[in-house]
Amino acid sequence: MVNPLIRGKELELLPQETIDRLVQTKTVEEVGTLLSTTIYREFIYEGFEHEFEKNLANERSQLFRWLVEIAPQKDLIWMYTMRYTFHNLKVISKSFYIGEDLDYLCIDDGLYEIDWLKEAVSTGESAYLPELAMNSIREVNEYLAESTILQGIDVIYDRHFLTAQRQLAEQIGSPELLEEVIAFIDLTNISTSARGIKQNRSTAFMTTVLSSSGDIPKEDFLSFTEKPLRELILFLKDSSYAQILSPALKENDIDFIQLEIITQNYLTSFYRQAQTEAFGPLPLLAFLHAKEVEARNLRTIVVGKRGRFSTAMIKERMRQLGI
């Protein structure tokens, strides 16, 4: 069984007390001293702050590949690592189109080798990738046959990513997981819609970028496209997400940094129930989420201390720990 192994891995996560102490340190050297007493001790050496992000990325890659080896249900791993698969597809499609090697921008997802993705993008066929991914590749290839605007690549892959998230969650069959995915899609649509209004995007453009896979109808968001942002804000204040969105909603504006933090923290709250579950997909996904939040917080601290940011600036960018 995977979940007992995951419970063991959870013990390696840094407690909130350690994160708080790291935030309060004065220098990046003090951060290193504290981390040298944790599982991150091998990352700490003179000048560690310059290679810390690379080391975290290597650790993430090793974790994904270990999970793929031990997990009987690979789709569950892909539920989480899918974001990196689609990131890689964006990179490879752009690389093919502009004729430059961009492999250094790819992120190991533990499942799909870069060469497999390249073959799929090049030929439109694959013996390895699921149909959910192939659908996005084919649409991007069709788009690039007629357009020279690279932004369209991101738009298409992002939309397919959200569709694939919902479809895979439905296949896995966990009501709690499906609820989390739907909330993620809704909150993504909220951010996309608000940014589109501020950038004066057309209804046609927003029709392309918004997802139809959430609970809030896509048409509701489209109705605000060419209206003042205040009208979307009023709609959100009367929505089922009103309470959690409140800190980010101003009278005539939206604090997008707060919105990102709120989204991350809200999704984290879904996973906390996994602490009491012995079976099902949530413990594994909860651990992956918590590990990602921890890595993001550590990057924020190291970069912040290296750049001499104030403690307050670092603290406001921190995310709630997942477990």
C-alpha positions as CSV (number, residue, x, y, z in Angstrom):
1,M,0.0,0.0,0.0
2,V,1.2,3.5,-0.8
3,N,-0.5,5.5,1.9
4,P,1.6,4.0,4.8
5,L,4.7,5.0,3.0
6,I,3.3,8.5,2.5
7,R,2.6,8.8,6.2
8,G,6.3,8.1,6.8
9,K,7.3,10.8,4.3
10,E,5.0,13.3,6.0
11,L,7.3,13.1,9.1
12,E,10.0,14.6,7.0
13,L,8.0,17.8,6.3
14,L,9.2,20.9,8.2
15,P,6.9,21.9,11.1
16,Q,5.4,25.4,11.1
17,E,7.7,26.4,14.0
18,T,10.8,25.8,11.8
19,I,9.3,27.8,8.9
20,D,8.5,30.7,11.3
21,R,12.1,30.6,12.6
22,L,13.5,30.7,9.1
23,V,11.4,33.7,8.2
24,Q,12.7,35.5,11.3
25,T,16.4,35.0,10.5
26,K,18.5,38.0,9.7
27,T,20.7,36.6,6.9
28,V,20.8,33.8,4.4
29,E,23.7,32.3,6.4
30,E,21.4,32.0,9.4
31,V,18.9,30.2,7.1
32,G,21.6,27.8,6.1
33,T,22.4,27.1,9.8
34,L,18.8,26.3,10.6
35,L,18.3,24.1,7.5
36,S,21.5,22.2,8.2
37,T,19.6,20.5,11.1
38,T,16.8,19.3,8.7
39,I,16.4,16.9,5.8
40,Y,17.7,19.7,3.6
41,R,21.2,19.5,5.3
42,E,22.8,18.1,2.1
43,F,21.8,21.3,0.2
44,I,23.7,23.5,2.7
45,Y,27.3,24.5,1.8
46,E,29.1,27.7,1.2
47,G,27.1,29.6,-1.5
48,F,24.2,27.2,-1.2
49,E,21.7,30.0,-1.9
50,H,22.9,30.2,-5.5
51,E,22.0,26.5,-6.2
52,F,19.2,26.0,-3.8
53,E,16.4,26.1,-6.4
54,K,18.2,23.6,-8.6
55,N,18.6,21.3,-5.7
56,L,15.0,21.5,-4.8
57,A,14.1,20.7,-8.4
58,N,16.3,17.6,-8.3
59,E,14.7,16.5,-5.1
60,R,11.2,16.9,-6.6
61,S,12.2,14.9,-9.7
62,Q,13.5,12.1,-7.5
63,L,10.3,12.1,-5.4
64,F,8.1,11.9,-8.5
65,R,10.0,9.0,-10.0
66,W,9.9,7.1,-6.7
67,L,6.2,7.6,-6.5
68,V,5.7,6.4,-10.0
69,E,7.6,3.2,-9.1
70,I,5.5,2.4,-6.0
71,A,2.1,3.7,-6.9
72,P,-0.3,1.1,-8.5
73,Q,-2.5,3.9,-9.9
74,K,-0.3,6.1,-12.1
75,D,-3.2,8.4,-13.0
76,L,-3.2,9.6,-9.4
77,I,0.4,10.7,-9.7
78,W,-0.4,12.5,-13.0
79,M,-3.3,14.2,-11.3
80,Y,-0.6,16.3,-9.5
81,T,2.3,16.2,-12.0
82,M,0.1,17.1,-14.9
83,R,0.9,20.8,-14.4
84,Y,4.5,20.0,-15.3
85,T,3.5,17.8,-18.3
86,F,1.6,20.7,-19.8
87,H,4.3,23.1,-19.0
88,N,6.7,20.9,-20.9
89,L,4.3,20.7,-23.8
90,K,4.2,24.5,-24.0
91,V,8.0,24.7,-24.0
92,I,8.4,22.0,-26.7
93,S,5.7,23.4,-29.0
94,K,7.4,26.8,-28.8
95,S,10.8,25.3,-29.3
96,F,9.7,23.5,-32.5
97,Y,8.0,26.7,-33.8
98,I,10.9,29.1,-33.2
99,G,13.6,26.5,-34.0
100,E,15.5,26.8,-30.7
101,D,16.5,24.2,-28.1
102,L,14.5,25.1,-24.9
103,D,15.0,21.8,-23.1
104,Y,16.6,23.6,-20.1
105,L,13.2,25.0,-19.4
106,C,11.5,21.6,-19.0
107,I,10.6,20.1,-15.6
108,D,10.7,16.4,-14.9
109,D,7.2,15.2,-14.2
110,G,8.3,11.6,-13.4
111,L,6.1,10.1,-16.0
112,Y,6.6,11.3,-19.5
113,E,10.1,11.6,-21.0
114,I,10.9,14.8,-22.9
115,D,11.7,12.7,-26.0
116,W,8.2,11.2,-25.9
117,L,6.7,14.7,-25.7
118,K,8.8,15.8,-28.6
119,E,7.7,12.9,-30.7
120,A,4.0,13.6,-29.9
121,V,4.3,17.3,-30.7
122,S,6.2,16.5,-33.9
123,T,3.9,13.8,-35.3
124,G,0.6,14.3,-33.5
125,E,0.8,10.7,-32.4
126,S,2.1,8.9,-29.3
127,A,2.3,5.4,-27.9
128,Y,2.9,6.8,-24.4
129,L,0.8,9.9,-23.8
130,P,-2.9,9.8,-22.8
131,E,-5.5,11.0,-25.1
132,L,-6.2,14.0,-22.8
133,A,-2.7,15.3,-23.6
134,M,-2.9,14.4,-27.3
135,N,-6.1,16.4,-27.8
136,S,-4.2,19.5,-26.6
137,I,-1.2,18.8,-28.8
138,R,-3.3,18.4,-31.9
139,E,-5.2,21.6,-31.3
140,V,-2.0,23.5,-30.8
141,N,-0.5,22.1,-34.0
142,E,-3.7,23.1,-35.9
143,Y,-3.4,26.6,-34.4
144,L,0.3,27.0,-35.3
145,A,-0.5,26.0,-38.9
146,E,-2.5,29.2,-39.2
147,S,-1.2,31.7,-36.6
148,T,2.2,33.2,-35.6
149,I,1.1,34.4,-32.1
150,L,3.0,32.3,-29.6
151,Q,0.6,33.3,-26.8
152,G,-2.0,31.1,-28.3
153,I,0.1,28.0,-27.3
154,D,-0.2,28.9,-23.7
155,V,-3.9,29.6,-24.0
156,I,-4.8,26.3,-25.6
157,Y,-2.6,24.2,-23.3
158,D,-3.9,26.0,-20.1
159,R,-7.6,25.4,-21.2
160,H,-6.9,21.7,-21.9
161,F,-5.1,21.3,-18.6
162,L,-8.2,22.4,-16.7
163,T,-10.4,20.1,-18.8
164,A,-8.0,17.2,-18.2
165,Q,-7.9,17.9,-14.5
166,R,-11.7,17.6,-14.2
167,Q,-12.0,14.5,-16.4
168,L,-9.2,12.7,-14.6
169,A,-10.7,13.6,-11.2
170,E,-14.1,12.2,-12.3
171,Q,-12.3,9.0,-13.5
172,I,-10.6,8.5,-10.2
173,G,-13.9,8.7,-8.5
174,S,-13.2,10.6,-5.3
175,P,-15.9,13.2,-4.4
176,E,-13.4,15.2,-2.3
177,L,-10.8,15.3,-5.0
178,L,-13.5,16.4,-7.6
179,E,-14.6,19.2,-5.2
180,E,-11.0,20.4,-4.9
181,V,-10.5,20.4,-8.7
182,I,-13.7,22.3,-9.4
183,A,-12.7,24.9,-6.9
184,F,-9.3,25.2,-8.5
185,I,-10.9,25.7,-11.9
186,D,-13.4,28.3,-10.6
187,L,-10.7,30.3,-8.8
188,T,-8.5,30.1,-11.9
189,N,-11.4,31.4,-14.0
190,I,-11.9,34.2,-11.5
191,S,-8.3,35.3,-11.8
192,T,-8.3,35.0,-15.6
193,S,-11.5,36.9,-16.0
194,A,-10.3,39.8,-13.7
195,R,-7.0,40.0,-15.5
196,G,-8.8,40.0,-18.9
197,I,-11.0,42.9,-17.9
198,K,-8.0,44.9,-16.6
199,Q,-6.2,44.3,-19.9
200,N,-9.3,45.2,-22.0
201,R,-9.4,41.8,-23.6
202,S,-12.2,41.1,-26.1
203,T,-15.1,38.7,-25.5
204,A,-13.7,36.5,-28.3
205,F,-10.3,36.2,-26.6
206,M,-11.9,35.5,-23.2
207,T,-14.0,32.8,-24.7
208,T,-10.8,31.0,-25.7
209,V,-9.0,31.3,-22.4
210,L,-11.8,30.6,-19.9
211,S,-12.6,27.0,-18.9
212,S,-16.0,25.4,-19.1
213,S,-15.1,22.8,-16.5
214,G,-15.9,24.7,-13.3
215,D,-19.1,25.2,-11.4
216,I,-19.5,28.9,-12.2
217,P,-20.7,28.9,-15.8
218,K,-18.3,30.3,-18.3
219,E,-21.1,32.5,-19.7
220,D,-21.3,34.3,-16.3
221,F,-17.7,35.4,-16.6
222,L,-18.1,36.3,-20.3
223,S,-20.9,38.6,-19.4
224,F,-18.5,40.9,-17.5
225,T,-15.8,41.0,-20.2
226,E,-16.4,44.4,-21.6
227,K,-17.7,45.9,-18.3
228,P,-15.9,47.7,-15.4
229,L,-14.1,45.4,-13.1
230,R,-16.3,46.6,-10.3
231,E,-19.2,44.7,-11.7
232,L,-17.3,41.4,-11.6
233,I,-16.2,42.2,-8.0
234,L,-19.9,42.7,-7.0
235,F,-20.7,39.4,-8.6
236,L,-17.9,37.7,-6.7
237,K,-19.0,39.2,-3.4
238,D,-22.4,37.5,-3.9
239,S,-20.9,34.1,-5.0
240,S,-20.2,31.0,-3.1
241,Y,-16.5,32.1,-2.9
242,A,-17.3,35.5,-1.4
243,Q,-15.9,34.8,2.1
244,I,-12.6,33.3,1.0
245,L,-12.1,36.0,-1.7
246,S,-12.9,38.9,0.6
247,P,-9.2,39.9,1.5
248,A,-8.4,40.2,-2.2
249,L,-11.5,42.2,-3.3
250,K,-11.3,46.0,-3.2
251,E,-14.1,48.3,-4.2
252,N,-12.8,48.8,-7.8
253,D,-9.8,46.5,-7.9
254,I,-8.5,43.0,-7.1
255,D,-5.2,42.3,-5.2
256,F,-3.8,39.6,-7.5
257,I,-1.0,38.7,-5.1
258,Q,-3.6,38.1,-2.3
259,L,-5.8,36.2,-4.8
260,E,-3.0,33.8,-5.6
261,I,-2.2,33.2,-1.9
262,I,-5.9,32.8,-1.1
263,T,-6.3,30.2,-3.9
264,Q,-3.3,28.3,-2.7
265,N,-4.4,28.3,0.9
266,Y,-8.0,27.4,0.1
267,L,-6.9,24.4,-1.9
268,T,-4.6,23.4,0.9
269,S,-7.6,23.3,3.2
270,F,-9.2,20.5,1.1
271,Y,-6.2,18.3,1.8
272,R,-6.2,18.6,5.5
273,Q,-9.0,16.1,5.8
274,A,-6.5,13.6,4.4
275,Q,-4.8,13.3,7.8
276,T,-7.7,11.2,9.0
277,E,-8.0,9.0,5.8
278,A,-6.3,5.7,5.6
279,F,-7.5,5.0,2.0
280,G,-8.3,6.9,-1.2
281,P,-6.3,9.4,-3.2
282,L,-6.2,12.3,-0.8
283,P,-3.2,11.3,1.5
284,L,-0.9,11.0,-1.5
285,L,-2.1,14.2,-3.1
286,A,-2.0,16.0,0.2
287,F,1.6,15.1,0.7
288,L,2.6,16.2,-2.8
289,H,0.8,19.5,-2.2
290,A,2.4,20.0,1.2
291,K,5.9,19.2,-0.3
292,E,5.3,21.8,-3.1
293,V,4.2,24.4,-0.6
294,E,7.2,23.8,1.6
295,A,9.6,24.1,-1.4
296,R,7.9,27.3,-2.5
297,N,8.2,28.7,1.0
298,L,11.8,27.8,1.3
299,R,12.6,29.4,-2.1
300,T,10.8,32.5,-1.0
301,I,12.8,32.6,2.2
302,V,16.2,32.0,0.6
303,V,15.6,34.4,-2.3
304,G,14.2,37.0,0.2
305,K,17.2,36.8,2.6
306,R,19.7,36.8,-0.3
307,G,18.0,39.9,-1.7
308,R,17.7,41.5,1.8
309,F,13.9,41.8,1.7
310,S,12.3,42.7,5.0
311,T,10.8,40.0,7.2
312,A,7.4,41.5,6.6
313,M,7.8,41.3,2.8
314,I,8.8,37.6,3.1
315,K,6.1,36.8,5.5
316,E,3.3,38.1,3.3
317,R,4.4,35.8,0.5
318,M,4.4,32.7,2.5
319,R,1.8,29.9,1.9
320,Q,0.0,27.9,4.5
321,L,1.5,24.5,5.0
322,G,-0.6,21.6,3.6
323,I,-0.3,19.2,6.5
